[in-house]
Amino acid sequence: MRKKWALLGVILYHSVSFAADDAKNVKMLFSTGPILYETATLHAQIASSAVVLASRLQGASTWITTGTLTQYAPTLTSFRYDASPTDRLIVTFLSGQSMQYIFRDFQGEYTGEGDNFLSKDHRIIWEEKFEPASSLEMGSAQLQGTREGYIKGNAVVAGEPYRFDVTLSGTYHFSNDRSGSEYRAKQTMRGIVETQTQLIFLNENIDGEIVSAQNPNASTSIVSRSSRLVASRLQMGDTIYEASARIQKVFKEGKPSENTYWQGTTGQITLKGKLLVKILATYEYPYQKIKAVLQDGKEVELESW
């Protein structure tokens, strides 16, 4: 967990340290949304896994959301449970790191591990404390084809104070038959990430699908495709970077495929209303890359696959 928050902190910290370096700010503007989403998902998985584990250790027929879980061996299930305290769930790891969860709501199917729990219909709301002066309220809900989530509050990351107020919403659909399966999802991310020196306005939409098909030789082919629209803004005093871009990717068996689809990647970032960089995709054997090209010809690699 600390690694993910620390990575976000490093990206934001460097953007301030190199305020004159447009390349650093461009990369940060495109990286913050995905890193925040991955971090929030990880925290939701850990929080729900803690409740699932506490409930299983007690053989309870209802969710146990208070008490203490203490890890005694380096495996994911090697924890002891104690019923105290009665107002929160504390998880203490072998490393000595501890997390505190105060659950406001916890509803979902009483089966599977934490990650499987989140893949089914559920609703959880909790407050999370993990560093001095760090307190975040988070929520995750999924019901009959819709998803919602949010993260609000303050956290100290790499010694820097942050304020988060971000919401996620979307839809999904899954179908399967003898020929294979199809999973489609749409997601919107809106909100702000703020430090003492900068403000990021997140505005992203992601449309993706994963298709699994049975081949005549009984093997399975998996193709994933995504289109990400980025309209986020970074503000540092009077300096404002604004993004307007579409990033398209497709993978077959986990490897980049369909170069023409990648070439649909396009867009730009402006600085104080003037064009700063253009966004494009290039193929450099054996990698597909998403790049920002500055007007002086300098290239900033945003993604490489």
C-alpha positions as CSV (number, residue, x, y, z in Angstrom):
1,M,0.0,0.0,0.0
2,R,2.7,2.5,0.9
3,K,4.5,1.8,-2.4
4,K,1.5,2.9,-4.4
5,W,0.9,6.1,-2.3
6,A,4.7,6.7,-2.4
7,L,4.8,6.4,-6.2
8,L,2.0,9.0,-6.5
9,G,4.0,11.2,-4.2
10,V,7.2,10.8,-6.2
11,I,5.4,11.8,-9.4
12,L,3.8,14.9,-7.9
13,Y,6.9,15.9,-6.0
14,H,9.1,15.8,-9.1
15,S,6.6,17.9,-11.0
16,V,7.1,20.6,-8.4
17,S,10.9,20.2,-8.2
18,F,11.1,20.6,-12.0
19,A,8.4,23.2,-12.4
20,A,10.3,24.6,-15.5
21,D,10.5,21.2,-17.0
22,D,7.4,20.8,-19.1
23,A,8.2,17.1,-19.8
24,K,7.9,16.2,-16.1
25,N,4.5,17.9,-15.8
26,V,3.1,16.3,-18.9
27,K,4.0,12.9,-17.7
28,M,2.5,13.5,-14.3
29,L,-0.7,14.9,-15.8
30,F,-1.3,11.6,-17.6
31,S,-0.1,9.3,-14.8
32,T,-2.0,10.5,-11.8
33,G,-5.4,9.1,-12.8
34,P,-4.3,5.5,-13.4
35,I,-2.1,5.4,-10.4
36,L,-4.8,6.8,-8.1
37,Y,-7.3,4.2,-9.5
38,E,-4.9,1.3,-9.0
39,T,-4.1,2.5,-5.5
40,A,-7.8,2.9,-4.5
41,T,-8.6,-0.5,-5.9
42,L,-5.7,-2.0,-3.9
43,H,-6.9,-0.4,-0.7
44,A,-10.5,-1.6,-1.3
45,Q,-9.2,-5.2,-1.8
46,I,-7.2,-5.1,1.4
47,A,-10.0,-3.6,3.5
48,S,-12.6,-6.1,2.3
49,S,-10.1,-9.0,2.6
50,A,-9.5,-8.0,6.3
51,V,-13.3,-8.3,7.0
52,V,-13.6,-11.6,5.1
53,L,-10.6,-13.0,7.0
54,A,-11.8,-11.8,10.4
55,S,-15.2,-13.3,9.8
56,R,-13.8,-16.7,8.7
57,L,-11.4,-16.9,11.6
58,Q,-14.4,-16.5,13.9
59,G,-16.7,-18.8,11.9
60,A,-19.2,-16.0,12.0
61,S,-22.4,-15.9,10.0
62,T,-22.3,-12.1,9.7
63,W,-19.5,-9.8,8.8
64,I,-17.0,-8.9,11.5
65,T,-15.8,-5.4,11.0
66,T,-14.1,-4.7,14.4
67,G,-11.3,-6.2,16.4
68,T,-7.6,-6.8,15.6
69,L,-5.9,-9.0,13.0
70,T,-2.2,-9.7,13.8
71,Q,0.0,-11.4,11.2
72,Y,2.3,-14.1,12.7
73,A,3.9,-15.6,9.5
74,P,4.7,-14.2,6.0
75,T,1.6,-15.6,4.3
76,L,-1.6,-13.8,3.4
77,T,-3.8,-15.9,5.7
78,S,-1.5,-16.2,8.7
79,F,-3.3,-13.9,11.1
80,R,-4.7,-14.2,14.6
81,Y,-8.0,-12.4,15.6
82,D,-8.8,-10.6,18.8
83,A,-12.2,-9.1,19.4
84,S,-10.8,-5.8,20.8
85,P,-11.3,-2.9,19.9
86,T,-15.1,-2.8,19.2
87,D,-15.2,0.4,17.2
88,R,-12.7,-0.4,14.4
89,L,-10.7,-3.1,12.7
90,I,-7.0,-2.9,13.1
91,V,-4.6,-4.9,10.9
92,T,-1.0,-5.3,12.1
93,F,1.4,-6.8,9.6
94,L,4.6,-8.8,10.3
95,S,6.6,-5.7,9.3
96,G,5.0,-3.7,12.2
97,Q,3.0,-1.6,9.8
98,S,-0.7,-1.2,10.9
99,M,-3.9,-0.1,9.3
100,Q,-7.1,1.0,11.0
101,Y,-10.5,0.7,9.3
102,I,-13.7,2.2,10.6
103,F,-16.5,0.6,8.5
104,R,-19.7,2.7,8.1
105,D,-21.3,0.1,5.9
106,F,-20.4,-3.4,4.7
107,Q,-22.7,-5.4,2.5
108,G,-22.0,-8.3,0.2
109,E,-22.0,-12.0,-0.5
110,Y,-20.4,-14.1,2.2
111,T,-18.1,-16.1,0.0
112,G,-14.6,-15.8,-1.6
113,E,-11.6,-13.7,-0.7
114,G,-11.5,-9.9,-0.7
115,D,-10.8,-9.5,-4.4
116,N,-13.6,-11.9,-5.3
117,F,-15.8,-10.0,-2.9
118,L,-15.4,-6.8,-4.9
119,S,-16.2,-8.6,-8.2
120,K,-19.7,-9.3,-7.0
121,D,-22.5,-7.0,-5.9
122,H,-21.5,-5.1,-2.8
123,R,-21.5,-1.9,-0.9
124,I,-18.8,-0.8,1.5
125,I,-18.0,2.5,3.1
126,W,-15.0,3.0,5.4
127,E,-12.6,5.4,7.0
128,E,-8.9,4.4,6.7
129,K,-6.1,5.6,8.9
130,F,-2.5,4.6,8.0
131,E,-0.1,7.5,8.7
132,P,0.0,10.4,11.2
133,A,-2.4,13.0,9.9
134,S,-3.7,10.6,7.2
135,S,-7.4,9.9,7.2
136,L,-9.3,8.9,4.1
137,E,-13.0,8.0,3.6
138,M,-13.5,5.5,0.8
139,G,-16.4,3.8,-0.8
140,S,-17.0,1.0,-3.3
141,A,-20.4,-0.2,-4.6
142,Q,-21.5,-2.5,-7.4
143,L,-25.1,-3.4,-8.2
144,Q,-26.7,-5.0,-11.2
145,G,-24.3,-3.6,-13.9
146,T,-23.4,-0.3,-12.2
147,R,-20.3,0.7,-10.2
148,E,-19.5,3.6,-7.9
149,G,-16.6,4.6,-5.8
150,Y,-15.0,7.6,-4.1
151,I,-12.0,8.7,-2.1
152,K,-12.0,11.8,0.1
153,G,-9.8,13.1,2.8
154,N,-6.2,13.9,3.6
155,A,-3.0,11.9,3.5
156,V,0.7,12.5,4.0
157,V,2.7,11.0,1.1
158,A,6.5,11.1,1.0
159,G,6.3,13.8,3.6
160,E,3.9,15.9,1.6
161,P,0.3,16.7,2.6
162,Y,-2.4,15.9,0.0
163,R,-6.1,16.4,-0.2
164,F,-8.2,14.0,-2.3
165,D,-11.8,14.4,-3.5
166,V,-12.3,12.0,-6.4
167,T,-15.4,10.0,-7.5
168,L,-15.7,7.1,-9.9
169,S,-18.8,5.8,-11.7
170,G,-19.5,3.4,-14.5
171,T,-21.3,0.4,-15.9
172,Y,-20.3,-3.1,-16.9
173,H,-21.7,-6.1,-18.7
174,F,-20.6,-9.7,-18.8
175,S,-21.9,-12.5,-21.0
176,N,-20.7,-16.0,-22.0
177,D,-21.7,-19.1,-23.9
178,R,-20.0,-22.1,-25.5
179,S,-18.0,-19.9,-27.9
180,G,-16.4,-17.7,-25.2
181,S,-17.1,-14.7,-23.1
182,E,-17.3,-10.9,-23.3
183,Y,-16.8,-8.3,-20.6
184,R,-17.5,-4.6,-21.3
185,A,-17.1,-1.7,-19.0
186,K,-17.3,2.1,-19.0
187,Q,-15.8,4.3,-16.3
188,T,-15.7,8.0,-15.4
189,M,-13.2,9.6,-13.0
190,R,-13.8,13.1,-11.7
191,G,-12.3,15.1,-8.9
192,I,-9.2,16.8,-7.5
193,V,-5.8,15.9,-6.0
194,E,-4.3,18.9,-4.2
195,T,-1.0,19.7,-2.6
196,Q,0.4,22.9,-1.1
197,T,1.7,24.0,-4.5
198,Q,-0.5,22.4,-7.1
199,L,-4.0,21.3,-8.0
200,I,-4.9,18.5,-10.4
201,F,-8.4,18.4,-11.8
202,L,-9.1,14.9,-12.9
203,N,-11.5,14.3,-15.8
204,E,-11.2,10.9,-17.5
205,N,-13.4,8.4,-19.3
206,I,-12.4,4.8,-20.0
207,D,-14.2,2.4,-22.3
208,G,-12.9,-1.1,-22.4
209,E,-13.7,-4.7,-23.3
210,I,-12.2,-8.2,-22.9
211,V,-13.2,-10.9,-25.3
212,S,-12.3,-14.6,-24.7
213,A,-12.9,-17.0,-27.6
214,Q,-12.6,-20.8,-27.8
215,N,-10.5,-21.9,-30.7
216,P,-11.1,-25.1,-32.7
217,N,-8.0,-26.7,-31.1
218,A,-9.6,-26.1,-27.7
219,S,-7.2,-23.3,-26.8
220,T,-8.5,-19.8,-25.8
221,S,-7.7,-16.5,-27.4
222,I,-8.0,-13.3,-25.2
223,V,-8.2,-9.8,-26.7
224,S,-8.5,-6.7,-24.6
225,R,-9.2,-3.2,-26.0
226,S,-9.5,0.2,-24.3
227,S,-10.1,3.8,-25.2
228,R,-9.1,6.4,-22.6
229,L,-10.3,10.0,-22.9
230,V,-8.2,12.5,-20.8
231,A,-9.4,16.1,-20.2
232,S,-7.5,16.8,-17.0
233,R,-5.9,20.0,-15.9
234,L,-2.9,20.8,-13.8
235,Q,-2.6,24.2,-12.1
236,M,0.4,25.6,-10.3
237,G,-0.2,29.2,-9.5
238,D,-0.7,31.0,-12.9
239,T,0.7,28.0,-14.8
240,I,-2.0,25.8,-16.2
241,Y,-1.6,22.6,-18.3
242,E,-4.7,21.3,-20.0
243,A,-5.0,17.9,-21.7
244,S,-7.4,16.8,-24.4
245,A,-6.4,13.4,-25.7
246,R,-7.7,9.9,-26.6
247,I,-5.4,7.0,-25.9
248,Q,-6.3,3.7,-27.6
249,K,-4.7,0.3,-26.9
250,V,-5.4,-3.3,-27.8
251,F,-3.7,-6.5,-26.6
252,K,-3.9,-10.1,-27.8
253,E,-2.7,-12.7,-25.4
254,G,-1.2,-9.9,-23.3
255,K,0.9,-8.4,-26.2
256,P,0.2,-5.3,-28.2
257,S,-1.8,-6.0,-31.3
258,E,-3.6,-4.2,-34.2
259,N,-1.3,-1.3,-34.8
260,T,-3.9,0.6,-36.7
261,Y,-6.1,0.8,-33.6
262,W,-3.1,2.2,-31.5
263,Q,-2.7,4.9,-34.2
264,G,-6.1,6.2,-33.2
265,T,-4.3,7.8,-30.2
266,T,-4.4,11.5,-30.7
267,G,-4.6,14.8,-28.7
268,Q,-2.6,17.6,-27.2
269,I,-1.7,19.5,-24.0
270,T,-1.7,23.2,-23.9
271,L,0.3,25.5,-21.5
272,K,-1.5,28.8,-20.7
273,G,-3.8,28.2,-23.6
274,K,-1.0,27.6,-26.2
275,L,-0.1,24.2,-27.8
276,L,2.7,22.5,-25.8
277,V,2.8,18.9,-27.0
278,K,0.9,16.5,-29.3
279,I,0.0,13.0,-28.2
280,L,0.5,10.1,-30.5
281,A,1.3,6.4,-30.6
282,T,4.4,4.9,-32.2
283,Y,5.6,1.3,-32.8
284,E,9.3,0.8,-32.0
285,Y,10.0,-2.9,-32.3
286,P,9.0,-4.7,-30.2
287,Y,7.2,-2.0,-28.2
288,Q,4.1,0.1,-28.7
289,K,4.5,3.4,-27.1
290,I,2.4,6.4,-26.2
291,K,4.3,9.6,-26.5
292,A,4.0,13.4,-26.0
293,V,6.1,15.3,-28.6
294,L,7.1,18.8,-27.6
295,Q,7.4,21.5,-30.2
296,D,11.2,21.5,-29.9
297,G,11.1,17.9,-30.9
298,K,11.8,16.4,-27.5
299,E,9.7,13.3,-26.8
300,V,8.2,12.3,-23.5
301,E,7.4,8.6,-23.2
302,L,4.1,8.2,-21.3
303,E,3.6,4.5,-21.7
304,S,5.5,1.5,-23.2
305,W,4.1,-1.9,-23.8
